[in-house]
Amino acid sequence: MSGGRLITGIGVGWNEAEFSALGVPFHERGARSNEYLRLWQACWAPGKVSFEGKFVQGAERVSSPTMTWSLTKIASKPTSSAFFAAAMMASGEASKPR
């Protein structure tokens, strides 16, 4: 139906009260989001997945169907840490705008 495409929007969150209600430290939101994106990349690769991060751990899982990772749009302030994190996920490199 989708031809293997998944369109999603990702945000790290901004409301500290929501994090407090879940017992999650607000200052970890960026690191957690980056780790979850790395987990997504691992799950979309072929074969079994093992992942050992600070927040997520799992060994020998199978994710199906597999997908090709492609980040095509980044909507963020070009000077924000979120922009650079997304750029690194997309292409492995990021540079500051001139």
Biotite code that builds the C-alpha atoms (Angstrom):
import biotite.structure as struc

atoms = struc.array([
    struc.Atom([0.000, 0.000, 0.000], chain_id="A", res_id=1, res_name="MET", atom_name="CA", element="C"),
    struc.Atom([2.689, 2.531, 0.972], chain_id="A", res_id=2, res_name="SER", atom_name="CA", element="C"),
    struc.Atom([5.420, 1.197, -1.289], chain_id="A", res_id=3, res_name="GLY", atom_name="CA", element="C"),
    struc.Atom([7.737, 0.940, 1.730], chain_id="A", res_id=4, res_name="GLY", atom_name="CA", element="C"),
    struc.Atom([7.361, 4.576, 2.730], chain_id="A", res_id=5, res_name="ARG", atom_name="CA", element="C"),
    struc.Atom([6.846, 5.893, 6.222], chain_id="A", res_id=6, res_name="LEU", atom_name="CA", element="C"),
    struc.Atom([6.326, 9.562, 6.853], chain_id="A", res_id=7, res_name="ILE", atom_name="CA", element="C"),
    struc.Atom([6.715, 10.689, 10.430], chain_id="A", res_id=8, res_name="THR", atom_name="CA", element="C"),
    struc.Atom([7.338, 13.788, 12.439], chain_id="A", res_id=9, res_name="GLY", atom_name="CA", element="C"),
    struc.Atom([9.670, 13.681, 15.409], chain_id="A", res_id=10, res_name="ILE", atom_name="CA", element="C"),
    struc.Atom([10.070, 16.176, 18.201], chain_id="A", res_id=11, res_name="GLY", atom_name="CA", element="C"),
    struc.Atom([12.068, 16.087, 21.415], chain_id="A", res_id=12, res_name="VAL", atom_name="CA", element="C"),
    struc.Atom([9.369, 17.790, 23.473], chain_id="A", res_id=13, res_name="GLY", atom_name="CA", element="C"),
    struc.Atom([9.252, 21.143, 25.204], chain_id="A", res_id=14, res_name="TRP", atom_name="CA", element="C"),
    struc.Atom([6.861, 20.821, 28.147], chain_id="A", res_id=15, res_name="ASN", atom_name="CA", element="C"),
    struc.Atom([8.827, 19.945, 31.277], chain_id="A", res_id=16, res_name="GLU", atom_name="CA", element="C"),
    struc.Atom([5.626, 19.092, 33.187], chain_id="A", res_id=17, res_name="ALA", atom_name="CA", element="C"),
    struc.Atom([4.890, 16.225, 30.771], chain_id="A", res_id=18, res_name="GLU", atom_name="CA", element="C"),
    struc.Atom([8.331, 14.731, 31.368], chain_id="A", res_id=19, res_name="PHE", atom_name="CA", element="C"),
    struc.Atom([7.893, 15.087, 35.131], chain_id="A", res_id=20, res_name="SER", atom_name="CA", element="C"),
    struc.Atom([4.545, 13.277, 34.965], chain_id="A", res_id=21, res_name="ALA", atom_name="CA", element="C"),
    struc.Atom([6.286, 10.314, 33.289], chain_id="A", res_id=22, res_name="LEU", atom_name="CA", element="C"),
    struc.Atom([9.281, 10.367, 35.619], chain_id="A", res_id=23, res_name="GLY", atom_name="CA", element="C"),
    struc.Atom([11.677, 11.162, 32.760], chain_id="A", res_id=24, res_name="VAL", atom_name="CA", element="C"),
    struc.Atom([14.373, 13.796, 33.331], chain_id="A", res_id=25, res_name="PRO", atom_name="CA", element="C"),
    struc.Atom([13.668, 16.776, 31.062], chain_id="A", res_id=26, res_name="PHE", atom_name="CA", element="C"),
    struc.Atom([17.365, 17.384, 30.360], chain_id="A", res_id=27, res_name="HIS", atom_name="CA", element="C"),
    struc.Atom([17.664, 13.905, 28.758], chain_id="A", res_id=28, res_name="GLU", atom_name="CA", element="C"),
    struc.Atom([15.102, 14.560, 26.025], chain_id="A", res_id=29, res_name="ARG", atom_name="CA", element="C"),
    struc.Atom([17.610, 15.253, 23.247], chain_id="A", res_id=30, res_name="GLY", atom_name="CA", element="C"),
    struc.Atom([19.819, 12.270, 24.071], chain_id="A", res_id=31, res_name="ALA", atom_name="CA", element="C"),
    struc.Atom([16.760, 10.013, 24.285], chain_id="A", res_id=32, res_name="ARG", atom_name="CA", element="C"),
    struc.Atom([15.443, 11.215, 20.913], chain_id="A", res_id=33, res_name="SER", atom_name="CA", element="C"),
    struc.Atom([18.812, 10.631, 19.256], chain_id="A", res_id=34, res_name="ASN", atom_name="CA", element="C"),
    struc.Atom([19.000, 7.129, 20.700], chain_id="A", res_id=35, res_name="GLU", atom_name="CA", element="C"),
    struc.Atom([15.466, 6.295, 19.548], chain_id="A", res_id=36, res_name="TYR", atom_name="CA", element="C"),
    struc.Atom([16.369, 7.406, 16.017], chain_id="A", res_id=37, res_name="LEU", atom_name="CA", element="C"),
    struc.Atom([19.469, 5.177, 16.064], chain_id="A", res_id=38, res_name="ARG", atom_name="CA", element="C"),
    struc.Atom([17.222, 2.320, 17.236], chain_id="A", res_id=39, res_name="LEU", atom_name="CA", element="C"),
    struc.Atom([14.856, 2.947, 14.318], chain_id="A", res_id=40, res_name="TRP", atom_name="CA", element="C"),
    struc.Atom([17.778, 2.778, 11.915], chain_id="A", res_id=41, res_name="GLN", atom_name="CA", element="C"),
    struc.Atom([18.910, -0.521, 13.442], chain_id="A", res_id=42, res_name="ALA", atom_name="CA", element="C"),
    struc.Atom([15.396, -2.006, 13.285], chain_id="A", res_id=43, res_name="CYS", atom_name="CA", element="C"),
    struc.Atom([14.998, -1.144, 9.618], chain_id="A", res_id=44, res_name="TRP", atom_name="CA", element="C"),
    struc.Atom([18.177, -2.963, 8.600], chain_id="A", res_id=45, res_name="ALA", atom_name="CA", element="C"),
    struc.Atom([17.902, -6.571, 7.403], chain_id="A", res_id=46, res_name="PRO", atom_name="CA", element="C"),
    struc.Atom([18.479, -9.406, 9.843], chain_id="A", res_id=47, res_name="GLY", atom_name="CA", element="C"),
    struc.Atom([18.336, -9.637, 13.610], chain_id="A", res_id=48, res_name="LYS", atom_name="CA", element="C"),
    struc.Atom([18.798, -6.494, 15.651], chain_id="A", res_id=49, res_name="VAL", atom_name="CA", element="C"),
    struc.Atom([20.779, -6.047, 18.846], chain_id="A", res_id=50, res_name="SER", atom_name="CA", element="C"),
    struc.Atom([20.852, -2.621, 20.434], chain_id="A", res_id=51, res_name="PHE", atom_name="CA", element="C"),
    struc.Atom([22.631, -1.465, 23.563], chain_id="A", res_id=52, res_name="GLU", atom_name="CA", element="C"),
    struc.Atom([22.049, 2.170, 24.393], chain_id="A", res_id=53, res_name="GLY", atom_name="CA", element="C"),
    struc.Atom([21.808, 4.195, 27.556], chain_id="A", res_id=54, res_name="LYS", atom_name="CA", element="C"),
    struc.Atom([17.995, 4.160, 27.527], chain_id="A", res_id=55, res_name="PHE", atom_name="CA", element="C"),
    struc.Atom([17.094, 1.154, 25.341], chain_id="A", res_id=56, res_name="VAL", atom_name="CA", element="C"),
    struc.Atom([18.557, -2.349, 25.326], chain_id="A", res_id=57, res_name="GLN", atom_name="CA", element="C"),
    struc.Atom([17.581, -5.419, 23.372], chain_id="A", res_id=58, res_name="GLY", atom_name="CA", element="C"),
    struc.Atom([19.242, -8.417, 21.755], chain_id="A", res_id=59, res_name="ALA", atom_name="CA", element="C"),
    struc.Atom([18.417, -10.610, 18.789], chain_id="A", res_id=60, res_name="GLU", atom_name="CA", element="C"),
    struc.Atom([15.145, -8.994, 17.755], chain_id="A", res_id=61, res_name="ARG", atom_name="CA", element="C"),
    struc.Atom([13.638, -9.254, 14.292], chain_id="A", res_id=62, res_name="VAL", atom_name="CA", element="C"),
    struc.Atom([11.956, -6.262, 12.717], chain_id="A", res_id=63, res_name="SER", atom_name="CA", element="C"),
    struc.Atom([9.825, -6.712, 9.650], chain_id="A", res_id=64, res_name="SER", atom_name="CA", element="C"),
    struc.Atom([9.416, -5.304, 7.122], chain_id="A", res_id=65, res_name="PRO", atom_name="CA", element="C"),
    struc.Atom([12.819, -3.754, 6.657], chain_id="A", res_id=66, res_name="THR", atom_name="CA", element="C"),
    struc.Atom([13.051, -0.281, 5.159], chain_id="A", res_id=67, res_name="MET", atom_name="CA", element="C"),
    struc.Atom([15.585, 2.021, 3.627], chain_id="A", res_id=68, res_name="THR", atom_name="CA", element="C"),
    struc.Atom([16.458, 4.964, 5.877], chain_id="A", res_id=69, res_name="TRP", atom_name="CA", element="C"),
    struc.Atom([15.971, 8.286, 4.168], chain_id="A", res_id=70, res_name="SER", atom_name="CA", element="C"),
    struc.Atom([15.652, 11.608, 5.917], chain_id="A", res_id=71, res_name="LEU", atom_name="CA", element="C"),
    struc.Atom([14.468, 14.120, 3.376], chain_id="A", res_id=72, res_name="THR", atom_name="CA", element="C"),
    struc.Atom([13.230, 17.141, 5.331], chain_id="A", res_id=73, res_name="LYS", atom_name="CA", element="C"),
    struc.Atom([14.555, 18.826, 8.411], chain_id="A", res_id=74, res_name="ILE", atom_name="CA", element="C"),
    struc.Atom([12.315, 21.473, 9.969], chain_id="A", res_id=75, res_name="ALA", atom_name="CA", element="C"),
    struc.Atom([14.318, 23.173, 12.664], chain_id="A", res_id=76, res_name="SER", atom_name="CA", element="C"),
    struc.Atom([16.270, 26.326, 13.331], chain_id="A", res_id=77, res_name="LYS", atom_name="CA", element="C"),
    struc.Atom([19.513, 25.808, 11.396], chain_id="A", res_id=78, res_name="PRO", atom_name="CA", element="C"),
    struc.Atom([21.575, 26.709, 14.459], chain_id="A", res_id=79, res_name="THR", atom_name="CA", element="C"),
    struc.Atom([19.819, 24.342, 16.884], chain_id="A", res_id=80, res_name="SER", atom_name="CA", element="C"),
    struc.Atom([21.303, 21.121, 18.202], chain_id="A", res_id=81, res_name="SER", atom_name="CA", element="C"),
    struc.Atom([18.215, 19.308, 16.837], chain_id="A", res_id=82, res_name="ALA", atom_name="CA", element="C"),
    struc.Atom([19.101, 20.478, 13.327], chain_id="A", res_id=83, res_name="PHE", atom_name="CA", element="C"),
    struc.Atom([22.638, 19.110, 13.581], chain_id="A", res_id=84, res_name="PHE", atom_name="CA", element="C"),
    struc.Atom([21.454, 15.822, 15.099], chain_id="A", res_id=85, res_name="ALA", atom_name="CA", element="C"),
    struc.Atom([18.968, 15.344, 12.250], chain_id="A", res_id=86, res_name="ALA", atom_name="CA", element="C"),
    struc.Atom([21.581, 16.206, 9.647], chain_id="A", res_id=87, res_name="ALA", atom_name="CA", element="C"),
    struc.Atom([23.956, 13.639, 11.126], chain_id="A", res_id=88, res_name="MET", atom_name="CA", element="C"),
    struc.Atom([21.223, 10.991, 10.918], chain_id="A", res_id=89, res_name="MET", atom_name="CA", element="C"),
    struc.Atom([20.491, 11.917, 7.318], chain_id="A", res_id=90, res_name="ALA", atom_name="CA", element="C"),
    struc.Atom([23.933, 12.015, 5.791], chain_id="A", res_id=91, res_name="SER", atom_name="CA", element="C"),
    struc.Atom([26.580, 11.563, 8.432], chain_id="A", res_id=92, res_name="GLY", atom_name="CA", element="C"),
    struc.Atom([27.665, 15.164, 8.230], chain_id="A", res_id=93, res_name="GLU", atom_name="CA", element="C"),
    struc.Atom([26.462, 18.592, 9.198], chain_id="A", res_id=94, res_name="ALA", atom_name="CA", element="C"),
    struc.Atom([27.828, 22.060, 8.785], chain_id="A", res_id=95, res_name="SER", atom_name="CA", element="C"),
    struc.Atom([26.824, 25.424, 10.154], chain_id="A", res_id=96, res_name="LYS", atom_name="CA", element="C"),
    struc.Atom([25.057, 27.733, 7.724], chain_id="A", res_id=97, res_name="PRO", atom_name="CA", element="C"),
    struc.Atom([27.115, 30.690, 6.511], chain_id="A", res_id=98, res_name="ARG", atom_name="CA", element="C"),
])
